[in-house]
Amino acid sequence: MSLGTLDLNCDVGEGFGAWRISDDEAFLDIVAAANVACGFHAGDPRTMREVCTLAVERGVAIGAHVGYRDLAGFGRRFVDVAPVELIDELVYQLGALDAIARSVGGRVRYVKPHGALYHAVFAHDGQASAVVEAIRRYDPQLLLLGQPSSRLFAHAMDAGLDTVVEAFADRGYAPDGRLVPRGLPGALVTDPIQVAQQCARLANYGELVAVDGTVLRLQPGSICVHSDTPGGAAIAMAVRTALQDAGVTSGTFA
């Protein structure tokens, strides 16, 4: 069994001002889709433009990596924002990135929540519905990346949005299918060989192994690598090679 079509995506544009977290250009030479920070958890107009320009030059799909208004916490802290306010903030981020992408010949193709928002919308109905409503208002043709069996996907289905199931190459999984929280043992997987083996198993058999040994069934359309994971570029290349060896082709965001 092979999943057939499976893209590689990466979080990029996560610097701010003079600060840069990673070599975005190196990752954009490897991945098929770029989750671009929209200025709330990271990023700024110049960074967004530079990343979008690189993505357009390489034929990489541009996605809006929307998050909480939390630069100090890098969007990795839960913010109990009212859904109506969250809708406005998400539309703001979508519009900002799309305008910049269009100014350099591209456009936003999909949406992926970032950090704490990504985890919150797994079970938080109010915020999950806000993400879906923001996409519906801005452009209901945009794809939505996220976790299966989440409230986010339930609301997306009700709204008629197209969704893409995502898996993570460099993160450990809990037995319930969620990611192990950062800071806990097993949360990060930084060995390129281990990552490649995990992704090959996912591509060939549609399964992952949780930190306690539980076998999880998962059929994603895209795999994420984080640019701020130590050795991230080597991990991304290992994943791409593993997918190619498994006969997997890109096409999710085509």
Beta strands, then each sheet from edge to edge (+ up, - down):
strand 1: 7-12
strand 2: 33-37
strand 3: 61-66
strand 4: 108-113
strand 5: 143-146
strand 6: 163-168
strand 7: 207-209
strand 8: 215-217
strand 9: 222-226
sheet 1: 1+ 2+ 3+ 4+ 5+ 6+ 9+ 1+
sheet 2: 7+ 8-
end
